[in-house]
Amino acid sequence: MSAEAPRGAARIEARFAALKAAGRAGFVAYVTAGDPDYETSSRILAGLPAAGADVIELGMAFTDPMADGPAIQVASQRALKAGITLRRTLQMVREFRRSDRETPIVLMGYYNPIYRFGVDAFLAAAAEAGVDGLIVVDLPPEEDDELCLPAMAAGLSFIRLATPTTDDKRLPKVLSNTSGFVYYVSYTGITGAQQADEAAAGEAVARLRRHTRLPIAVGFGIRTPAQVAAIARVADAAVVGTALVDRVAGALADGGDAAASVLGLVAELAAGVAGARTTEPAT
């Protein structure tokens, strides 16, 4: 990796700065590492930027993904059955970085696999592989010493979730060590269970902006280009995961090409973001 290329937290910052300069929101694509197998998952990962993903959220497969709905739970099971591990997930990122030094990759998952790997060893390996940030949904701010602060010291962003139940009293604590961007969960519950309420999301983003200058991405319940466009008009990025994971399952069921199906949908969704200009381009 060249010395000039941004990495870690700087890569996320650079990407959102570029999006702001272009006057548009970003598209964040979630896929589960190793789903449905290492080769297909690697093809999907490699093709995401060209299809229109501005940021990649790469799920770390886990046996008990408590914040995720049935689709992503099954995706984790498929990946684990096919032999994915945390080390192989990092290898996937390492291979991606051989040809792409600009697209941010955020690992999303749970603390147990990281704890078993060893925090210091994991952070060193993640930074070396080319990971830029972490979303670890089962570590609250009260546990920042466990992973958040060490991650930031290692040059990685630690991205926190805010939800409809995160009130103004709780927000400062949630945001205290958040970096990269804030991920707003559009409804209370598991992924893929409901449809995002665009009006409520807009109000929530406006409230969050009173507490932070970080970019705000909105996820959960966003499946169509129209929904993506609506979110892109009020937030700095729209996140789609379950709809992409469903494409993998659908391809497996009908014997189709999972990578082509996922990337085709990414292109459709990214077009929705591109058509929803939210700000005037920076001059």
C-alpha positions in Angstrom: 0.0 0.0 0.0 1.5 3.3 -1.0 2.4 5.9 1.6 0.1 8.4 -0.1 -3.0 6.2 0.2 -5.2 7.1 3.2 -5.9 4.2 5.5 -7.9 3.4 8.6 -10.0 6.2 10.0 -8.5 8.6 7.4 -9.9 6.6 4.6 -13.4 6.9 6.0 -13.0 10.6 6.6 -11.6 11.0 3.0 -14.6 9.2 1.5 -17.2 11.2 3.3 -15.4 14.4 2.5 -15.4 13.4 -1.2 -19.1 12.7 -1.0 -19.8 16.1 0.6 -17.7 17.8 -2.1 -19.8 16.0 -4.8 -23.0 17.1 -3.1 -24.4 13.7 -2.6 -25.0 11.1 0.1 -23.1 7.8 0.1 -24.3 4.2 -0.3 -23.1 1.7 2.3 -23.4 -2.0 1.3 -23.5 -4.7 3.9 -22.5 -8.3 3.0 -21.5 -11.2 5.2 -17.9 -12.3 4.8 -17.8 -15.9 3.4 -21.4 -16.0 2.3 -22.2 -18.3 0.6 -18.5 -19.4 0.3 -15.1 -17.7 0.2 -14.7 -17.5 -3.5 -18.2 -16.1 -4.2 -18.0 -13.7 -1.3 -14.6 -12.5 -2.5 -16.1 -11.8 -6.0 -18.9 -9.8 -4.4 -16.5 -7.8 -2.2 -14.2 -7.0 -5.2 -17.2 -5.9 -7.3 -18.9 -3.7 -4.8 -17.0 -0.4 -5.5 -17.6 -0.6 -9.3 -21.3 -1.4 -8.7 -21.6 1.8 -6.6 -20.8 1.1 -3.0 -19.1 4.0 -1.4 -18.4 2.2 1.9 -18.4 -1.5 2.5 -19.8 -3.0 5.7 -18.4 -6.5 6.0 -20.1 -8.8 8.4 -18.0 -11.0 10.7 -19.9 -14.3 10.8 -20.9 -15.3 14.3 -23.1 -18.1 15.7 -25.3 -15.8 17.7 -25.8 -12.5 15.8 -28.5 -11.2 18.2 -29.0 -7.8 16.5 -29.6 -9.4 13.1 -32.8 -10.8 11.6 -33.3 -14.2 10.1 -31.7 -13.4 6.7 -28.4 -12.3 8.1 -28.5 -15.0 10.8 -28.8 -17.6 8.0 -26.0 -15.9 6.0 -23.7 -16.2 9.0 -24.6 -19.9 9.2 -23.9 -20.4 5.5 -20.5 -18.7 5.9 -19.5 -20.6 9.0 -20.5 -23.9 7.4 -18.4 -23.0 4.3 -15.4 -22.5 6.6 -15.1 -18.7 7.2 -13.2 -17.6 10.3 -12.2 -14.2 11.5 -8.7 -14.8 10.2 -10.1 -15.7 6.7 -12.3 -12.5 6.9 -9.2 -10.4 7.4 -7.5 -12.3 4.5 -10.4 -11.4 2.3 -9.9 -7.7 3.2 -6.2 -8.1 2.5 -6.9 -9.5 -1.0 -9.3 -6.7 -1.7 -6.7 -4.1 -0.8 -4.4 -5.4 -3.5 -6.6 -3.6 -6.1 -8.6 -1.1 -4.1 -6.9 1.4 -1.7 -9.7 3.9 -1.5 -13.0 2.2 -0.6 -13.5 2.1 3.2 -14.2 -1.3 4.8 -15.9 -1.4 8.1 -16.1 -4.8 9.9 -19.5 -5.3 11.6 -20.2 -7.9 14.2 -19.9 -9.0 17.8 -17.2 -9.0 20.5 -16.9 -12.7 21.2 -14.8 -13.6 18.1 -12.6 -10.6 18.6 -12.1 -11.5 22.3 -11.2 -15.0 21.4 -8.7 -13.7 18.7 -7.2 -11.4 21.3 -7.9 -7.7 21.1 -4.3 -6.5 20.5 -3.6 -9.2 18.0 -6.9 -8.5 16.2 -6.4 -4.8 16.0 -2.9 -5.2 14.6 -4.1 -7.8 12.1 -7.1 -5.7 11.1 -5.0 -2.6 10.5 -2.4 -4.5 8.5 -5.1 -6.1 6.3 -6.6 -2.7 5.5 -9.7 -2.5 7.7 -10.8 1.1 8.4 -13.4 0.8 11.1 -15.4 -1.4 13.4 -19.1 -1.7 14.4 -19.4 -4.0 17.4 -23.0 -3.9 18.5 -22.7 -5.6 21.9 -20.2 -3.3 23.5 -21.8 -0.3 25.1 -20.0 3.0 25.7 -19.4 2.0 29.3 -17.0 -0.7 28.0 -14.9 1.6 25.8 -11.7 0.5 27.5 -12.3 -3.0 26.2 -12.1 -2.3 22.4 -13.2 1.2 21.4 -10.2 3.1 22.8 -7.6 0.5 21.7 -9.2 0.5 18.2 -8.9 4.3 17.9 -5.4 4.2 19.2 -4.6 1.6 16.4 -6.0 4.1 13.8 -9.4 2.5 13.3 -12.7 4.2 13.6 -15.1 2.9 16.1 -18.6 3.5 14.8 -21.5 3.5 17.3 -25.2 2.9 16.8 -27.9 5.3 17.8 -31.5 4.2 17.9 -35.0 5.7 18.3 -34.7 5.0 22.0 -31.3 6.8 22.3 -32.6 10.0 24.0 -30.8 13.4 24.3 -29.6 12.4 27.8 -28.0 9.2 26.5 -26.6 10.6 23.2 -23.5 12.4 24.6 -22.3 9.2 26.1 -23.0 7.2 22.9 -21.2 9.8 20.8 -18.3 10.5 23.2 -15.8 8.2 21.5 -17.6 7.6 18.2 -15.6 8.2 15.1 -15.9 7.8 11.3 -19.6 8.2 11.2 -22.7 7.6 13.3 -24.9 4.7 12.3 -28.6 5.5 13.0 -30.8 2.4 13.3 -34.1 3.5 11.8 -36.3 1.3 14.1 -36.0 -0.6 17.3 -35.5 -4.3 16.6 -33.5 -6.7 14.4 -32.3 -6.2 10.9 -34.8 -6.8 8.1 -37.9 -6.9 10.3 -39.6 -3.6 9.3 -39.5 -0.9 6.7 -37.7 2.4 7.5 -39.9 5.4 8.2 -38.3 8.1 6.1 -40.0 11.0 7.9 -39.0 9.7 11.3 -35.5 9.1 10.1 -35.3 12.7 8.8 -36.3 14.0 12.2 -33.9 11.7 14.0 -31.0 12.8 11.7 -31.8 16.4 12.4 -31.7 15.7 16.2 -28.4 13.8 15.8 -26.9 16.7 13.9 -27.4 18.9 17.0 -25.1 16.6 18.9 -22.3 15.7 16.4 -20.6 16.9 13.3 -19.8 13.4 12.2 -21.6 12.0 9.1 -24.8 10.1 9.8 -25.7 6.9 8.0 -29.1 5.4 8.3 -29.8 1.7 8.1 -32.4 -1.1 8.8 -35.5 -1.4 6.7 -34.1 0.1 3.5 -34.5 -2.3 0.5 -35.5 -0.4 -2.7 -34.0 2.4 -4.8 -36.9 4.7 -3.8 -36.2 4.1 -0.1 -32.5 4.6 -0.6 -33.2 7.9 -2.4 -35.5 9.1 0.4 -32.9 8.4 3.1 -30.2 9.9 1.0 -32.1 13.2 1.0 -31.9 13.5 4.8 -28.7 11.6 5.8 -25.1 11.4 4.7 -25.4 7.8 3.7 -28.0 5.0 3.3 -27.1 1.4 4.5 -28.6 -1.7 2.9 -27.9 -5.2 4.1 -30.8 -7.6 4.3 -31.9 -7.0 0.7 -28.4 -7.9 -0.5 -28.1 -11.0 1.7 -31.5 -12.1 0.4 -30.1 -12.0 -3.2 -27.5 -14.5 -2.1 -30.2 -16.8 -0.7 -32.3 -16.4 -3.8 -29.4 -17.3 -6.2 -28.7 -20.4 -4.1 -32.3 -21.4 -4.4 -32.6 -21.0 -8.1 -29.1 -21.9 -9.2 -28.2 -18.4 -10.2 -25.0 -16.4 -9.9 -25.0 -14.9 -6.4 -22.3 -12.4 -7.1 -23.9 -11.1 -10.2 -27.3 -10.9 -8.5 -25.9 -9.0 -5.5 -23.9 -6.6 -7.6 -26.8 -5.9 -9.9 -28.9 -4.9 -7.0 -26.1 -2.7 -5.6 -26.0 -0.9 -8.9 -29.8 -0.2 -8.8 -29.7 1.0 -5.2 -26.6 3.1 -5.7 -28.4 4.8 -8.6 -31.1 5.9 -6.1 -28.5 7.5 -4.0 -26.8 9.2 -6.9 -30.1 10.8 -8.0 -30.8 12.2 -4.5 -28.6 15.3 -4.3 -28.7 16.6 -0.7 -26.3 19.5 -0.7 -24.6 21.8 -3.1 -21.2 20.6 -4.1 -18.3 22.1 -2.2 -16.4 24.7 -4.0 
